[in-house]
Amino acid sequence: MNSCAGSTASVATALLGLIASCLAQPAKPPVTDAVPGIPRGRELALKYCANGHLFPEPDLLTKSAWVHHIQPEMAKWLGIERFDYEGNPDGRLLEEAKLFPPSPILPEEDWFAIWDYYRAQRQASRCRNLQRRRSIPV
């Protein structure tokens, strides 16, 4: 197996493992009224993200992981960003397999609503955790 294809499979397996482990945790209701547009972002995430895999709650990963790793990778799977076939050793094979859409499968406005949902929810979660720590008597 090509090392690039192996690393892609490893990343996909790790991501699926993280998502599956989340299922064992009780669901927490998201804070959606603090930021305008967040209910729409969650609705769109349920529509598009859960169509391809289990729905990942924002608390599953850090804000940095969402913004710098997961969302840029998912942009390729949704056709928002073009996959670099020429820069990939298996590019021709992947292009022939048509794994990545040649054009966006959702409007850019919807993509950014989803992006904002994960970024804002993860930030809201971090703020709630900091508030909890400050309220614990020493």
C-alpha positions as CSV (number, residue, x, y, z in Angstrom):
1,M,0.0,0.0,0.0
2,N,1.3,3.5,-0.8
3,S,2.3,5.4,2.3
4,C,0.0,8.3,1.4
5,A,-3.0,6.1,0.9
6,G,-2.1,4.3,4.2
7,S,-1.9,7.6,6.0
8,T,-5.3,8.7,4.5
9,A,-6.8,5.5,5.7
10,S,-5.3,5.9,9.1
11,V,-6.7,9.5,9.4
12,A,-10.1,8.3,8.3
13,T,-10.0,5.4,10.8
14,A,-8.9,7.6,13.6
15,L,-11.7,10.1,12.9
16,L,-14.3,7.4,12.7
17,G,-13.0,6.0,16.0
18,L,-13.3,9.5,17.7
19,I,-16.8,9.9,16.4
20,A,-17.8,6.4,17.5
21,S,-16.4,7.0,21.0
22,C,-18.6,10.1,21.3
23,L,-21.7,7.9,21.0
24,A,-21.0,6.4,24.4
25,Q,-21.1,9.9,26.1
26,P,-24.5,11.4,27.0
27,A,-25.5,14.1,24.6
28,K,-25.3,17.7,25.9
29,P,-27.8,20.2,24.6
30,P,-25.9,22.8,22.5
31,V,-25.9,26.4,23.4
32,T,-27.4,27.9,20.2
33,D,-29.0,31.1,21.3
34,A,-25.8,33.0,22.1
35,V,-24.7,33.4,18.5
36,P,-27.0,34.4,15.7
37,G,-27.2,31.8,12.9
38,I,-26.1,28.9,15.1
39,P,-29.4,27.0,15.0
40,R,-29.2,27.1,11.2
41,G,-25.6,26.0,11.3
42,R,-26.5,23.0,13.5
43,E,-29.4,22.1,11.2
44,L,-27.2,22.2,8.2
45,A,-24.5,20.2,9.9
46,L,-27.1,17.6,10.7
47,K,-28.2,17.6,7.1
48,Y,-24.8,17.5,5.4
49,C,-22.4,16.0,7.9
50,A,-24.6,13.3,9.2
51,N,-25.4,12.3,5.6
52,G,-21.8,11.1,5.2
53,H,-20.9,9.8,8.7
54,L,-22.1,9.9,12.3
55,F,-22.9,13.4,13.5
56,P,-19.9,14.9,15.4
57,E,-20.8,17.2,18.3
58,P,-18.6,20.3,18.5
59,D,-17.2,19.1,21.9
60,L,-15.7,16.1,20.3
61,L,-12.5,18.0,19.3
62,T,-10.7,21.2,20.1
63,K,-11.5,24.4,18.3
64,S,-8.1,24.2,16.7
65,A,-8.7,20.7,15.4
66,W,-12.0,21.7,13.9
67,V,-10.8,24.9,12.3
68,H,-7.3,23.8,11.2
69,H,-7.7,20.1,10.4
70,I,-11.2,18.7,10.2
71,Q,-13.1,21.5,8.4
72,P,-10.4,22.0,5.7
73,E,-10.3,18.3,5.0
74,M,-14.1,18.1,4.9
75,A,-14.2,21.0,2.4
76,K,-12.5,18.7,-0.1
77,W,-15.2,16.0,0.5
78,L,-17.9,18.5,-0.1
79,G,-16.4,20.1,-3.2
80,I,-15.8,23.4,-1.5
81,E,-12.0,23.0,-1.9
82,R,-10.4,21.3,-4.9
83,F,-8.5,18.1,-4.1
84,D,-4.9,18.3,-5.3
85,Y,-4.8,15.2,-7.6
86,E,-1.6,16.3,-9.2
87,G,0.2,16.6,-5.9
88,N,-0.9,13.2,-4.7
89,P,1.0,10.1,-5.7
90,D,-2.4,8.3,-6.1
91,G,-4.0,11.3,-7.6
92,R,-5.0,9.7,-11.0
93,L,-6.5,6.7,-9.2
94,L,-8.5,9.0,-6.8
95,E,-9.7,11.2,-9.7
96,E,-10.9,8.1,-11.6
97,A,-12.7,6.8,-8.5
98,K,-14.5,10.2,-8.3
99,L,-14.3,10.3,-4.5
100,F,-14.2,14.1,-4.4
101,P,-16.9,16.1,-6.1
102,P,-15.8,18.4,-8.9
103,S,-18.0,21.2,-7.7
104,P,-19.6,22.1,-4.3
105,I,-22.5,19.9,-3.2
106,L,-23.8,22.7,-0.9
107,P,-24.0,26.5,-1.2
108,E,-21.0,28.3,0.1
109,E,-23.3,30.2,2.5
110,D,-24.4,26.8,4.0
111,W,-20.7,25.7,4.4
112,F,-19.8,28.9,6.3
113,A,-22.9,28.5,8.5
114,I,-21.7,25.0,9.4
115,W,-18.1,26.3,9.9
116,D,-19.4,29.1,12.2
117,Y,-21.5,26.5,14.2
118,Y,-18.5,24.4,15.0
119,R,-16.2,27.3,15.7
120,A,-18.8,29.1,17.9
121,Q,-20.0,26.0,19.7
122,R,-16.5,24.9,20.5
123,Q,-15.7,28.4,21.8
124,A,-18.9,28.4,23.9
125,S,-18.0,25.0,25.4
126,R,-14.6,26.2,26.3
127,C,-16.1,29.3,28.1
128,R,-18.6,27.1,30.0
129,N,-15.7,24.9,31.1
130,L,-13.7,27.9,32.3
131,Q,-16.7,29.2,34.2
132,R,-17.2,25.8,35.9
133,R,-13.5,25.7,37.0
134,R,-13.8,29.2,38.5
135,S,-16.9,28.3,40.4
136,I,-15.3,25.3,42.1
137,P,-14.4,26.3,45.7
138,V,-10.7,25.8,46.6
